[in-house]
């Protein structure tokens, strides 16, 4: 099981990126959460199997048609709370 803290930089707010991330998380069986930050980035915690996480990260780097991802920072987490789904935080 892989647990990551992810920060996505670029044109990722106001373009549906959180909904895109949620859709891709469900598609790749990833649990956790996603939210906008005050710094103009999108932050998330993602939990899943390595193969699923690799596909999820590939999709995040690509972004949706309205976003432009300039950087994707990932940091492995030792533990996270157990998540049942992938939610958008407001």
MMTF fields as JSON, N, C-alpha, C and O atoms, coordinates in Angstrom:
{
  "mmtfVersion": "1.0.0",
  "mmtfProducer": "UNKNOWN",
  "numBonds": 359,
  "numAtoms": 360,
  "numGroups": 90,
  "numChains": 1,
  "numModels": 1,
  "chainsPerModel": [1],
  "groupsPerChain": [90],
  "chainIdList": ["A"],
  "bondAtomList": [4, 2, 8, 6, 12, 10, 16, 14, 20, 18, 24, 22, 28, 26, 32, 30, 36, 34, 40, 38, 44, 42, 48, 46, 52, 50, 56, 54, 60, 58, 64, 62, 68, 66, 72, 70, 76, 74, 80, 78, 84, 82, 88, 86, 92, 90, 96, 94, 100, 98, 104, 102, 108, 106, 112, 110, 116, 114, 120, 118, 124, 122, 128, 126, 132, 130, 136, 134, 140, 138, 144, 142, 148, 146, 152, 150, 156, 154, 160, 158, 164, 162, 168, 166, 172, 170, 176, 174, 180, 178, 184, 182, 188, 186, 192, 190, 196, 194, 200, 198, 204, 202, 208, 206, 212, 210, 216, 214, 220, 218, 224, 222, 228, 226, 232, 230, 236, 234, 240, 238, 244, 242, 248, 246, 252, 250, 256, 254, 260, 258, 264, 262, 268, 266, 272, 270, 276, 274, 280, 278, 284, 282, 288, 286, 292, 290, 296, 294, 300, 298, 304, 302, 308, 306, 312, 310, 316, 314, 320, 318, 324, 322, 328, 326, 332, 330, 336, 334, 340, 338, 344, 342, 348, 346, 352, 350, 356, 354],
  "bondOrderList": [1, 1, 1, 1, 1, 1, 1, 1, 1, 1, 1, 1, 1, 1, 1, 1, 1, 1, 1, 1, 1, 1, 1, 1, 1, 1, 1, 1, 1, 1, 1, 1, 1, 1, 1, 1, 1, 1, 1, 1, 1, 1, 1, 1, 1, 1, 1, 1, 1, 1, 1, 1, 1, 1, 1, 1, 1, 1, 1, 1, 1, 1, 1, 1, 1, 1, 1, 1, 1, 1, 1, 1, 1, 1, 1, 1, 1, 1, 1, 1, 1, 1, 1, 1, 1, 1, 1, 1, 1],
  "groupList": [{"groupName": "UNK", "atomNameList": ["N", "CA", "C", "O"], "elementList": ["N", "C", "C", "O"], "formalChargeList": [0, 0, 0, 0], "bondAtomList": [1, 0, 2, 1, 3, 2], "bondOrderList": [1, 1, 2], "singleLetterCode": "X", "chemCompType": "L-PEPTIDE LINKING"}],
  "groupTypeList": [0, 0, 0, 0, 0, 0, 0, 0, 0, 0, 0, 0, 0, 0, 0, 0, 0, 0, 0, 0, 0, 0, 0, 0, 0, 0, 0, 0, 0, 0, 0, 0, 0, 0, 0, 0, 0, 0, 0, 0, 0, 0, 0, 0, 0, 0, 0, 0, 0, 0, 0, 0, 0, 0, 0, 0, 0, 0, 0, 0, 0, 0, 0, 0, 0, 0, 0, 0, 0, 0, 0, 0, 0, 0, 0, 0, 0, 0, 0, 0, 0, 0, 0, 0, 0, 0, 0, 0, 0, 0],
  "groupIdList": [1, 2, 3, 4, 5, 6, 7, 8, 9, 10, 11, 12, 13, 14, 15, 16, 17, 18, 19, 20, 21, 22, 23, 24, 25, 26, 27, 28, 29, 30, 31, 32, 33, 34, 35, 36, 37, 38, 39, 40, 41, 42, 43, 44, 45, 46, 47, 48, 49, 50, 51, 52, 53, 54, 55, 56, 57, 58, 59, 60, 61, 62, 63, 64, 65, 66, 67, 68, 69, 70, 71, 72, 73, 74, 75, 76, 77, 78, 79, 80, 81, 82, 83, 84, 85, 86, 87, 88, 89, 90],
  "secStructList": [7, 3, 3, 3, 3, 3, 3, 3, 3, 3, 3, 7, 1, 1, 1, 1, 2, 2, 2, 2, 2, 2, 2, 2, 2, 2, 2, 6, 6, 7, 3, 3, 3, 3, 3, 3, 7, 6, 6, 1, 7, 3, 3, 3, 3, 3, 3, 3, 7, 2, 2, 2, 2, 2, 2, 2, 2, 2, 2, 2, 2, 2, 7, 7, 6, 6, 7, 3, 3, 3, 3, 3, 3, 3, 3, 3, 7, 1, 7, 7, 7, 7, 7, 1, 1, 3, 3, 3, 7, 7],
  "xCoordList": [0.838, 0.0, 0.882, 1.804, 0.591, 1.34, 0.479, -0.707, 1.097, 0.406, 1.198, 2.359, 0.586, 1.301, 0.587, -0.641, 1.388, 0.912, 1.348, 2.528, 0.41, 0.675, 0.296, -0.769, 1.182, 0.885, 1.035, 2.085, -0.027, -0.028, 0.028, -0.794, 1.025, 1.209, 0.922, 1.034, 0.552, 0.242, -1.13, -1.586, -1.783, -3.15, -4.072, -4.514, -4.358, -5.112, -6.303, -7.0, -6.534, -7.709, -8.655, -8.23, -9.948, -10.957, -11.121, -11.758, -10.542, -10.598, -11.127, -11.019, -11.702, -12.266, -11.253, -11.534, -10.058, -9.007, -9.334, -9.02, -9.965, -10.304, -11.294, -11.184, -12.251, -13.236, -12.562, -12.885, -11.621, -10.841, -10.041, -10.014, -9.388, -8.598, -9.493, -9.11, -10.678, -11.604, -12.054, -12.115, -12.366, -12.796, -11.691, -11.952, -10.453, -9.329, -9.022, -8.629, -9.195, -8.964, -9.941, -9.549, -11.197, -12.208, -11.857, -11.937, -11.475, -11.121, -9.96, -9.941, -8.992, -7.788, -7.812, -6.784, -8.996, -9.169, -8.275, -7.701, -8.164, -7.38, -8.35, -9.406, -7.997, -8.795, -8.012, -6.797, -8.722, -8.071, -8.91, -10.136, -8.253, -8.961, -8.154, -6.96, -8.837, -8.211, -8.828, -10.016, -8.014, -8.535, -7.656, -6.487, -8.248, -7.496, -6.765, -7.231, -5.618, -4.903, -4.928, -5.254, -4.584, -4.517, -3.353, -3.318, -2.405, -1.244, -1.514, -0.627, -2.74, -3.074, -2.739, -2.788, -2.397, -2.086, -3.25, -4.205, -3.157, -4.113, -3.33, -2.278, -3.86, -3.205, -4.072, -5.3, -3.431, -4.199, -3.399, -2.17, -4.132, -3.567, -4.199, -5.42, -3.353, -3.823, -3.266, -2.084, -4.132, -3.75, -4.211, -5.368, -3.29, -3.652, -2.488, -1.385, -2.74, -1.693, -0.725, -1.117, 0.531, 1.559, 1.196, 1.36, 0.711, 0.378, -0.744, -0.696, -1.748, -2.855, -2.369, -2.788, -1.485, -0.96, -0.134, -0.211, 0.649, 1.447, 0.547, 0.846, -0.544, -1.491, -2.185, -2.396, -2.539, -3.177, -2.245, -2.671, -0.979, -0.01, 0.212, 0.368, 0.226, 0.367, -0.796, -0.595, -2.012, -3.197, -3.152, -3.533, -2.688, -2.593, -1.604, -1.863, -0.466, 0.54, -0.034, 0.279, -0.86, -1.481, -2.534, -2.631, -3.32, -4.368, -5.553, -5.538, -6.584, -7.751, -7.509, -6.502, -8.395, -8.147, -8.038, -7.49, -8.544, -8.541, -7.395, -7.161, -6.683, -5.597, -4.244, -4.119, -3.232, -1.859, -0.994, -0.704, -0.582, 0.218, 1.684, 2.254, 2.291, 3.698, 4.607, 5.774, 4.067, 4.878, 3.978, 2.869, 4.477, 3.756, 4.733, 5.674, 4.512, 5.377, 4.726, 3.544, 5.49, 4.961, 5.875, 7.097, 5.259, 6.002, 5.318, 4.112, 6.101, 5.521, 5.186, 5.962, 4.032, 3.583, 3.708, 3.436, 4.119, 4.248, 2.871, 2.655, 1.95, 0.595, -0.41, -0.082, -1.621, -2.737, -3.933, -3.931, -4.944, -6.175, -6.777, -6.489, -7.597, -8.207, -9.304, -10.211, -9.216, -10.207, -11.054, -10.543, -12.349, -13.267, -13.489, -13.9, -13.212, -13.455, -12.467, -11.565, -12.642, -11.803, -12.712, -13.576, -12.516, -13.431, -12.784, -11.57, -13.613, -13.187, -13.445, -14.563, -12.385, -12.538, -12.701, -12.09, -13.536, -13.776, -13.305, -13.419],
  "yCoordList": [-1.184, 0.0, 1.245, 1.364, 2.168, 3.421, 4.55, 4.653, 5.4, 6.563, 7.801, 7.934, 8.705, 9.891, 11.185, 11.264, 12.194, 13.574, 14.195, 14.149, 14.775, 15.287, 16.761, 17.16, 17.567, 18.973, 19.187, 18.906, 19.687, 19.922, 21.432, 22.187, 21.856, 23.274, 23.537, 22.644, 24.776, 25.178, 25.827, 26.39, 25.746, 26.241, 25.102, 24.323, 25.015, 23.873, 24.282, 23.42, 25.573, 26.024, 26.742, 27.491, 26.493, 27.123, 26.456, 27.006, 25.259, 24.548, 23.118, 22.318, 22.8, 21.466, 20.397, 19.208, 20.809, 19.824, 18.892, 17.703, 19.42, 18.553, 17.463, 16.317, 17.826, 16.84, 15.811, 14.624, 16.286, 15.394, 14.409, 13.209, 14.938, 14.083, 13.05, 11.888, 13.47, 12.546, 11.452, 10.277, 11.842, 10.875, 9.851, 8.65, 10.339, 9.436, 8.561, 7.405, 9.097, 8.306, 7.137, 6.006, 7.41, 6.343, 5.313, 4.107, 5.79, 4.899, 3.974, 2.808, 4.497, 3.723, 3.15, 2.703, 3.163, 2.583, 3.254, 2.584, 4.566, 5.356, 5.985, 6.487, 5.96, 6.627, 7.816, 7.904, 8.731, 9.888, 11.133, 11.079, 12.271, 13.546, 14.51, 14.318, 15.554, 16.598, 17.939, 18.013, 19.008, 20.343, 21.41, 21.174, 22.589, 23.756, 24.345, 24.222, 24.987, 25.676, 27.179, 27.619, 27.948, 29.401, 29.834, 30.979, 28.939, 29.25, 29.041, 29.242, 28.638, 28.421, 27.033, 26.777, 26.135, 24.757, 23.856, 24.298, 22.592, 21.58, 20.571, 20.088, 20.259, 19.343, 18.107, 18.194, 16.955, 15.735, 14.707, 14.743, 13.797, 12.584, 11.445, 11.374, 10.549, 9.443, 8.129, 8.031, 7.125, 5.813, 4.758, 4.751, 3.863, 2.795, 1.866, 2.057, 0.871, -0.069, 0.626, 1.545, 0.191, 0.86, 0.99, 2.063, -0.075, -0.029, 0.984, 1.738, 0.991, 1.942, 3.369, 4.286, 3.558, 4.895, 5.43, 6.616, 4.57, 5.004, 5.534, 6.563, 4.838, 5.277, 6.574, 7.457, 6.688, 7.89, 9.098, 10.162, 8.931, 10.033, 10.432, 11.614, 9.46, 9.761, 10.629, 11.599, 10.276, 11.065, 12.463, 13.435, 12.573, 13.896, 14.778, 15.965, 14.212, 15.004, 15.517, 16.626, 14.715, 15.105, 16.182, 17.137, 16.033, 16.994, 16.886, 16.116, 17.671, 17.697, 18.715, 19.422, 18.81, 19.711, 21.191, 21.971, 21.594, 23.006, 23.37, 24.551, 22.382, 22.637, 22.58, 22.068, 23.125, 23.031, 22.743, 23.641, 21.49, 21.076, 21.387, 20.891, 22.22, 22.562, 21.73, 21.507, 21.272, 20.496, 19.62, 20.009, 18.434, 17.503, 17.049, 16.307, 17.495, 17.103, 15.955, 16.018, 14.909, 13.782, 13.509, 13.627, 13.146, 12.784, 11.569, 11.578, 10.523, 9.304, 9.518, 10.114, 9.027, 9.133, 7.773, 6.741, 7.773, 6.517, 5.922, 4.721, 6.779, 6.311, 7.393, 8.578, 6.964, 7.886, 7.27, 6.089, 8.077, 7.491, 6.611, 6.822, 5.642, 4.8, 5.566, 6.12, 5.592, 6.278, 5.245, 4.226, 5.51, 4.605, 5.021, 4.211, 6.299, 6.83, 7.968, 8.199, 8.672, 9.831, 11.049, 11.162, 11.964, 13.091, 14.422, 14.592, 15.352, 16.732, 17.478, 17.486, 18.114, 18.94, 20.377, 20.828, 21.109, 22.527, 23.382, 24.606],
  "zCoordList": [0.0, 0.0, 0.0, 0.807, -0.911, -1.021, -0.471, -0.785, 0.359, 0.935, 0.567, 0.955, -0.175, -0.645, -0.275, -0.283, 0.048, 0.134, -1.186, -1.532, -1.925, -3.275, -3.335, -2.863, -3.923, -4.188, -5.695, -6.272, -6.317, -7.76, -7.988, -7.468, -8.784, -9.079, -10.547, -11.387, -10.843, -12.214, -12.249, -11.253, -13.395, -13.53, -13.141, -13.986, -11.834, -11.318, -10.441, -9.906, -10.294, -9.547, -10.501, -11.381, -10.305, -11.16, -12.507, -13.406, -12.651, -13.939, -13.798, -14.727, -12.626, -12.415, -12.078, -12.223, -11.622, -11.375, -10.208, -10.263, -9.148, -8.011, -8.424, -7.988, -9.26, -9.739, -10.646, -10.605, -11.466, -12.325, -11.46, -11.734, -10.405, -9.512, -8.83, -8.692, -8.405, -7.756, -8.732, -8.369, -9.956, -10.967, -11.239, -11.312, -11.389, -11.655, -10.443, -10.603, -9.23, -8.02, -7.961, -7.672, -8.233, -8.236, -9.312, -9.076, -10.475, -11.592, -11.22, -11.613, -10.462, -10.121, -8.703, -8.194, -8.061, -6.721, -5.675, -4.817, -5.754, -4.806, -3.798, -4.185, -2.522, -1.496, -0.941, -1.114, -0.272, 0.318, 0.151, 0.253, -0.107, -0.262, -1.127, -1.353, -1.605, -2.405, -2.022, -1.71, -2.045, -1.748, -2.397, -2.702, -2.602, -3.048, -1.848, -0.716, -2.09, -1.023, -1.291, -2.393, -0.278, -0.423, -1.315, -1.767, -1.573, -2.408, -3.904, -4.733, -4.241, -5.648, -6.153, -7.356, -5.239, -5.614, -5.219, -4.582, -5.605, -5.167, -4.342, -4.76, -3.161, -2.237, -2.07, -2.084, -1.912, -1.684, -0.906, -0.858, -0.305, 0.275, -0.494, -0.633, -0.997, -1.822, -1.282, -0.952, -1.199, -0.682, -1.681, -2.104, -2.054, -2.98, -3.262, -2.748, -4.072, -4.478, -5.441, -6.16, -5.455, -6.246, -7.724, -8.304, -8.335, -9.766, -10.029, -11.002, -9.153, -9.287, -9.069, -9.776, -8.09, -7.783, -8.951, -9.274, -9.58, -10.735, -11.851, -12.458, -12.118, -13.155, -12.747, -13.579, -11.466, -10.943, -11.09, -11.538, -10.712, -10.82, -12.274, -12.577, -13.165, -14.597, -15.074, -15.805, -14.658, -15.031, -14.424, -15.077, -13.175, -12.541, -13.28, -13.479, -13.693, -14.426, -15.746, -16.18, -16.368, -17.637, -17.4, -18.171, -16.337, -16.018, -16.956, -17.917, -16.662, -17.541, -18.66, -18.624, -19.647, -20.788, -20.42, -21.199, -19.261, -18.879, -17.946, -17.69, -17.438, -16.488, -17.193, -18.306, -16.505, -16.98, -15.766, -14.976, -15.618, -14.471, -14.76, -15.732, -13.901, -14.085, -13.188, -13.512, -12.057, -11.122, -10.261, -9.896, -9.947, -9.082, -8.005, -8.288, -6.767, -5.654, -4.903, -4.567, -4.638, -3.871, -2.682, -2.774, -1.581, -0.373, 0.228, 0.476, 0.46, 1.027, 2.5, 3.248, 2.899, 4.286, 4.964, 4.35, 6.228, 6.973, 7.249, 7.089, 7.663, 7.974, 7.62, 7.555, 7.398, 7.214, 7.905, 8.249, 8.102, 8.622, 7.528, 6.349, 7.886, 6.847, 6.106, 6.727, 4.799, 3.964, 3.249, 2.785, 3.16, 2.472, 1.024, 0.194, 0.722, -0.615, -0.86, -0.055, -1.968, -2.286, -2.319, -3.188, -1.366, -1.195, -1.536, -1.425, -1.949, -2.162, -0.865, -0.349, -0.337, 0.865, 0.45, -0.519, 1.192, 0.897, 2.042, 1.986]
}
